Amino acid sequence: MGNIITSKLQRSMDQAKATKYLYKIRDKKTGLYSTGGMYPGWGTKGKTWNSIGSLKCHLRQFCDYKKSSSGTNWHLHENKIPKDWEVIKIKYIETEVEHISAFDLYPEEFE
């Protein structure tokens, strides 16, 4: 009985390790996705961020910060992120599909 529980737990842990999340920004009004950048464009596919940290770094440019009265710390002064933007969290599970020779992608003679 212990082995069954251990193997189920191991499978669950292996799945958790293989699970990754990707992120997009969507405009709730239009349903379009941000292309990123300081002046983002909007499209049906948009940009995908690989971590919540990189997405937050992108969003930080839409916030104004100012130094505290002591001049040592920065504090959020104004959040200019539009309220109709939402973050879409996408579950991505990496699976091995095929092995391809890297060399064969660039043969010696191009056709």
Summary of the structure (lengths in Angstrom):
residues: 111
radius of gyration: 21.8
end to end distance: 60.2
largest distance: 66.9
contacts: 209
relative contact order: 0.19
helix: 26%
strand: 31%
